Structure formats: C-alpha cells, structure tokens
Amino acid sequence: MVVRVGVLGCGMIAQLAHLPGLRALGELFELVAVCDSARDLAEHASAVHGNPAVYESFDMMLKAERLDAVVILNRDHFAPALTALEHGVHTLAEKPLCYTLREAEALVAASQRSGARLMVGYMKRHDPDVRRGLTEIGTMAAPHLARVHLHVGPDYGNWIIPELQAVRRTAGVPNVQDDQGRRAKVLAELGDLPDPVFTAYMEMFGVWSHDINLLRAAFPQEPTSVSASIDSSGTTLTALLSYPQDLQVVFEGTSSRQYRFEESLTVWGSEQTVAIEVSNPFLRNLPSTVRIHENGSGPGRPAAVTRTLQGSYQDAFTKQLEHFHRCVTDPSVAPLTSGEDACQDIRLMQRIIRSVSG
Ligand SMILES: NC(=O)c1ccc[n+]([C@@H]2O[C@H](COP(=O)([O-])OP(=O)(O)OC[C@H]3O[C@@H](n4cnc5c(N)ncnc54)[C@H](O)[C@@H]3O)[C@@H](O)[C@H]2O)c1
C-alpha cells in the first residue's frame, strides 16, 4: 500500500533528510502535501519534490487532504501531533516528541484512543550498524560499566556538509519559535530551574536525547540512582547512573564551539568490550562502526583481539521511513521508537536534570 503523507515543517531537517527520503521511497509513500507557516519554504519544498499541495496551516492541510500519515518536523510537535492522532492520522514526529512528560503522555493516550500509530524520529535506532552493536551488547556477559559520550559542535558538527550551507531559509520573517511558551511549560512541570539548569534541560532534549534513547535501548531498566552535574553555562553535563546487577553508567554530553561531532556508546562486560561509534547522521551513507574487543581463544593466556563490524551504508533516516511504512500498513508491527518509549526517555532525562547538583 502506498501511504499518502503530508509533511509539517519544511526547514533544515525536512530539506536535508525527510523530503529526499520520502521521494526516494516513492513505492511506499506519496508526498501529497507540504506545510510551513513560511509559505516560501513550503513552495520551495513542493517545487523540488514533485509539486505536492502547499499549505501554511497544518489544520487546513489535514482538513483538505485525505492523508494516511503525517511527518511532523516543526520544533514543538505536541499540538499538531495531537490533532493528527485525534483524526486517526498516523504520525511520525521528530525528536524530542515533547518537552514535557504531560504532553508526551497525552499523545500516547490519543494514539491509543484512535489507533493511529505514533512513532518518534530517533533515526539512529534504525541505523543497521547501531542495531548490530545493540544486539552485541544485549548478549554480552556481565556488563558492569558503560559510557555514553557525545560532543556536538556548531550546526550539529555538520560544517563539512555542503547541503547544510544550501538549506533554504525563509525570505520572510522566520517563524519565531515559542521559546517562552516552551520554558513556561517545562517550569510548570519541573518547578523553577536556574538558567544553566534550564539550558542543560534543552540540551538534553536536543541532540543528547538520541543518546538517552540509545542507552535505554541497551539497558531498559530504571537506574537505582542518578547523580548529575553541569558546568556554569549548562552546556556540559556529566551524570553517574547506577543500575541493578552492578552496572555503572557514565553519561557525558557537551555542546561546544569546536567543529567536531562525536557520539558513542561503550560497554564493558566480563568477556568483551563493545564500542558503538555512531556516524554523523547528516553524512547520509557514512556507516557507524562497532568494535568488539575480547580475549582470543586457545590454550594458555589468549591474546586480546578486536573485531570491527561496519557493514551497512544504508541511511538511517531512510531506514526509519521504511519502518514507519511497515508500522502504518501492518498492525502487527509496532514502532521501534514508540511514544511510550519516548515517555520513558523523558522520565530519565528529567530525572537526570532534577539530580543536577550545581
Ligand atoms: N533527528 C535528527 O537528528 C534531527 C536533527 C535536526 C533537527 N531535528 C528535529 O527536527 C525538528 C525541526 O528542526 P529543524 O532544524 O529542521 O528546524 P527549522 O527551524 O529549520 O524548521 C522548522 C520549520 O517549521 C516551520 N514551522 C514552525 N512552526 C510551524 C507551524 N506551527 N506551522 C507550520 N510550520 C511551522 C518553520 O517555519 C520552519 O521552517 C526539531 O524538532 C528538531 O529537534 C532532528
């Protein structure tokens, strides 16, 4: 079945990843309509991607078009996702699903009421090499230490990607994102937060949320204790998490002005170390790398050996869309990155931020 899809938000990530992905999967999706409150961006997206209908209002798009699904690529996904789900329209929303747990839970409830699928855009979970790494971690003996590490430079560290320089920006007044509204919602849920802690919250719900999701994919259980601290600006955070069965996790995230992108999950077990180095997702076909260090076999004192798995050149965003198509067309396939899963991420991210000691 070809899924009739509408896209909300024709900004950076739509232009770089989702619109090209939907067009490339023409046997799975028909791009019926695009919507951006900046009309010139929607018109540009339409002109580049096969002339789908153009809208400035999401509600108008939903009303006028018979859509099976929407891909939500603005910054605040709650209101459009709720409307779509209430109308029974399957929804893929970029990360973070929402900035508060209350809103994310409301979306999960709306999806359950209408039966429309809700999937969250943690595309790294669809990267075939990341999946192989997670499988290795899932079978390793006695994991006792893990480290989640990320360093994100300006423009997501994507300075080397020519397409990023070519992203079309509106010639009109840019849609001022509702920073104050977002802040008010977060503070209403968490209580008052000093500025650097609020900054750390927003960093956490930005790129770092991918890695919380990855950590939870490896270790879904709740930590027994969490303790975090941040720098004076809130753009660097370290957290120590203790898990049942004697697992200790170190989370380290920083957003800096150094042009560099590093993202990895390393787990040490009794027999092996598994290190997943996640590739820069904007370099479309750059594979992620999994390194497994282990003792060699044989008599005596076996030497350590390293195996490297790096098998796939498939783009994670495209794999994500293929999975979304399966979820929409086959009721037996549940989203790998579901709304419920995103709620668990939000619980853990909030727990880390609440534990910040200064
Ligand atoms: N998966 C990833 O690695 C990744 C990377 C970057 C961004 N993202 C996520 O993608 C989303 C979009 O990020 P971006 O960098 O493309 O943002 P952007 O600002 O470049 O694009 C957002 C677009 O949405 C439009 N818009 C905003 N509110 C709207 C509304 N109510 N109705 C119609 N149009 C509206 C804006 O005009 C803008 O063109 C964010 O949620 C972000 O977290 C994910």
PDBQT file of the ligand as one rigid body, heavy atoms in Angstrom, charges set to zero:
ROOT
HETATM    1  N1  LIG A 401      16.846  13.550  14.004  1.00  0.00    +0.000 N 
HETATM    2  C1  LIG A 401      17.800  14.483  13.994  1.00  0.00    +0.000 C 
HETATM    3  O1  LIG A 401      18.990  14.185  14.003  1.00  0.00    +0.000 OA
HETATM    4  C2  LIG A 401      17.401  15.923  13.966  1.00  0.00    +0.000 A 
HETATM    5  C3  LIG A 401      18.310  16.882  13.513  1.00  0.00    +0.000 A 
HETATM    6  C4  LIG A 401      17.886  18.209  13.480  1.00  0.00    +0.000 A 
HETATM    7  C5  LIG A 401      16.628  18.574  13.907  1.00  0.00    +0.000 A 
HETATM    8  N2  LIG A 401      15.785  17.602  14.389  1.00  0.00    +0.000 N 
HETATM    9  C6  LIG A 401      14.436  17.967  14.873  1.00  0.00    +0.000 C 
HETATM   10  O2  LIG A 401      13.654  18.344  13.753  1.00  0.00    +0.000 OA
HETATM   11  C7  LIG A 401      12.752  19.385  14.116  1.00  0.00    +0.000 C 
HETATM   12  C8  LIG A 401      12.937  20.558  13.162  1.00  0.00    +0.000 C 
HETATM   13  O3  LIG A 401      14.251  21.033  13.245  1.00  0.00    +0.000 OA
HETATM   14  P1  LIG A 401      14.861  21.987  12.089  1.00  0.00    +0.000 P 
HETATM   15  O4  LIG A 401      16.264  22.203  12.467  1.00  0.00    +0.000 OA
HETATM   16  O5  LIG A 401      14.519  21.454  10.764  1.00  0.00    +0.000 OA
HETATM   17  O6  LIG A 401      14.033  23.332  12.361  1.00  0.00    +0.000 OA
HETATM   18  P2  LIG A 401      13.786  24.548  11.372  1.00  0.00    +0.000 P 
HETATM   19  O7  LIG A 401      13.503  25.718  12.215  1.00  0.00    +0.000 OA
HETATM   20  O8  LIG A 401      14.859  24.613  10.321  1.00  0.00    +0.000 OA
HETATM   21  O9  LIG A 401      12.443  24.109  10.606  1.00  0.00    +0.000 OA
HETATM   22  C9  LIG A 401      11.192  24.109  11.232  1.00  0.00    +0.000 C 
HETATM   23  C10 LIG A 401      10.180  24.637  10.241  1.00  0.00    +0.000 C 
HETATM   24  O10 LIG A 401       8.886  24.505  10.802  1.00  0.00    +0.000 OA
HETATM   25  C11 LIG A 401       8.138  25.654  10.460  1.00  0.00    +0.000 C 
HETATM   26  N3  LIG A 401       7.072  25.800  11.471  1.00  0.00    +0.000 N 
HETATM   27  C12 LIG A 401       7.236  26.012  12.808  1.00  0.00    +0.000 A 
HETATM   28  N4  LIG A 401       6.042  26.036  13.422  1.00  0.00    +0.000 NA
HETATM   29  C13 LIG A 401       5.125  25.818  12.453  1.00  0.00    +0.000 A 
HETATM   30  C14 LIG A 401       3.705  25.730  12.466  1.00  0.00    +0.000 A 
HETATM   31  N5  LIG A 401       3.014  25.832  13.617  1.00  0.00    +0.000 N 
HETATM   32  N6  LIG A 401       3.057  25.504  11.311  1.00  0.00    +0.000 NA
HETATM   33  C15 LIG A 401       3.738  25.407  10.146  1.00  0.00    +0.000 A 
HETATM   34  N7  LIG A 401       5.093  25.475  10.081  1.00  0.00    +0.000 NA
HETATM   35  C16 LIG A 401       5.762  25.680  11.216  1.00  0.00    +0.000 A 
HETATM   36  C17 LIG A 401       9.130  26.809  10.481  1.00  0.00    +0.000 C 
HETATM   37  O11 LIG A 401       8.698  27.889   9.659  1.00  0.00    +0.000 OA
HETATM   38  C18 LIG A 401      10.383  26.130   9.928  1.00  0.00    +0.000 C 
HETATM   39  O12 LIG A 401      10.519  26.303   8.533  1.00  0.00    +0.000 OA
HETATM   40  C19 LIG A 401      13.055  19.707  15.590  1.00  0.00    +0.000 C 
HETATM   41  O13 LIG A 401      12.129  19.008  16.386  1.00  0.00    +0.000 OA
HETATM   42  C20 LIG A 401      14.447  19.140  15.815  1.00  0.00    +0.000 C 
HETATM   43  O14 LIG A 401      14.656  18.726  17.152  1.00  0.00    +0.000 OA
HETATM   44  C21 LIG A 401      16.148  16.301  14.403  1.00  0.00    +0.000 A 
ENDROOT
TORSDOF 0
